[in-house]
Amino acid sequence: MNEKIEMKDQETGMGQGHVLDLKLPIGWLLSAYGVLLGIYGLVTKKEMYAKSLGFNLNVVWGALMLAIGAGFLLAAFLKKDKAGR
Amino acid sequence: MDPVITLNAVDYAIIGGYILVMILVGYSLKKYMKTGEDFFLSGRSLPGWITGLAFLSANLGALEVIGMVANSAKYGIATIHFYWVGAIPAMVFLGIFMMPFYYGSRVRTVPEYLKLRYNEATRGLNAISFAIMTVLMSGISLYAMALLFKLMLGWSLTGSILFGAVVVLLYVFWGGLSSSIYNEVIQFFLIWLGLLPIVFLGLKEVGGFAGFVAKLKEPLLHSAKYLGTSANPLGVDWFGVVMGLGFVLSFGYWTTDFLVVQRALASKNINAARMTPIIAAFPKMLVPIIVVIPGLVALLVLPEFSQAALPTADYNSALILLMKHYLPNGLLGLAITALLASFMSGMAGNVTAFNTIWTYDIYGSYIKKGKSDSHYLRVGKYATVFGVAISVGTAYIVQSFPNIMDYMQLVFSFFNAPLFATFLLGMFWAGATGWGGFFGLLVGILTAAVHYLLYRLGVLHYASDMAANFYQAWWAWLADFVVTIGVSLFTAKRKPEELAGLVFGLTPKTKAAARWLARPAVWGILAIVIAIVLNIIFW
């Protein structure tokens, strides 16, 4: 699931740390925001974007957030994969 | 009065998504909270990038962002002094020179260091004043959040206060410092993603930096060129900026305030602890992008800040009015979520600092000594509930007497400035004695209070309130410094072996990381060099 238990740094020699891999919640939250903003941007009318100087910012920014969110998720899964081996 | 901004279902979904994730993160941390150190210091287990971003975000509260946008509209580019002069050197100094004593001595709190290095009285003075300050501060930010959302969105004041308090209580109660730190990291990304659209649209509309140069008055565009002249909007001279802000205020805050230092103490090893403030220094240098540019844009595009309206303009509303001006629904919800996140993490930071100081330095030192670890863990959890309850109470008191807010912030400033002298002498001069530290700190606090009274009564004159503030910090620091040395010369010194690990020169050097890319000093020097270049560019 979301949590991944990491061994503490060997220098300190203490027990288990409680590292919830923060990349996962950040990744999910930003991706969900990206999808929501993107869809909302696609279904809303052009007039709404007069204030943002004519740019459909919901679509543009939604895509950007989805990309950043996906990046975090990818990084988290790659790390998990590496740790699993 | 109609609210300034109207949100729709999509905006509320974005706000709701954030709250949900925070509560889930808090809940999933619950099972790791087995010992006091887990709850109060995240089990000293976090990697440097997380503690570094949290270190920065703990300071990037909503009031800070709104206030700095307001300052930028008022004072122009000179606002960057709060970043490139007033923060970076202190953060690098903390990482390179001070962190080995904080982290290396295994203290759990800032007052605990004062006890080991000076004496019980010095710790008591610092712990009690800090505990009172943080818990009241958390009430102030709770009230500020509720007031902002009432004016801008039409939310009920009581509803916002209780809702914010309950969410913070839930996730801090479950996850302790880890919850607080994780929220701060998420907030870091939300603040950038929420505010950058305003920066892009603003720059586009005014025609980029060329637009600023063409349309704004010259003194607003330089940070240092007009210091000490009458055209300078800050009203502060060189000495005030460099010694007051750059040295005393910023070093005092970044190196001794437990709210930020606690983040570094949660690191997994000494190298990560030393890297924490240095990692934070790099994004800190970029924060002017999201505060200074919007402030300048506000002057040019908002009718509320046109030349005719300026004398009566409410600068603190600049950021909110820009959101309304540029952001369509959807992105608006994201920007509001960013503000909400920074209010909540500000409050959570105060609450976690409070419960740690209360449990270790007050309860565990003066009320019940020598109990089991699980006893103190329970006390810490109750202290969280207690701290949130006091915050709610404070929020209501402030609501009935809004001026109290200004007075409280003022009183807090008396405590912060001199403390850096106590630490500087404590860490770098083995001759400083216990009573020297105590009386130095006490006299420093009193000096700040007396200076403030003299300024208010009209005995002392400064060009602006900000100048008075910078000089007050300087004199308080100097008084602490001189009195600590003076008293130390006449009181009994500690044996050198008692000070091992606490004082420079009596502590074995920390082993530098093998790879030079992992060394704090390398990154610290890089941060300083970039800050110098930035200062020259915007001179």
Interface residues (C-beta under 8 A of the other chain):
Chain A: N2 E3 E6 K8 D9 E11 T12 M14 G15 G17 H18 V19 L20 L22 P25 I26 W28 L29 L30 A32 Y33 L36 L37 Y40 G41 T44 M48 Y49 K51 S52 L53 F55 L57 N58 W61 G62 L64 M65 I68
Chain B: V10 A13 I14 G17 Y18 V21 L24 V25 S28 L29 Y32 M33 D38 S42 G43 R44 S45 L46 P47 I50 S178 Y182 V185 I186 F189 L193 P197 L201 K204 E205 K268 N269 I270 A272 H325 Y326 L327 P328 N329 G330 L331 L334
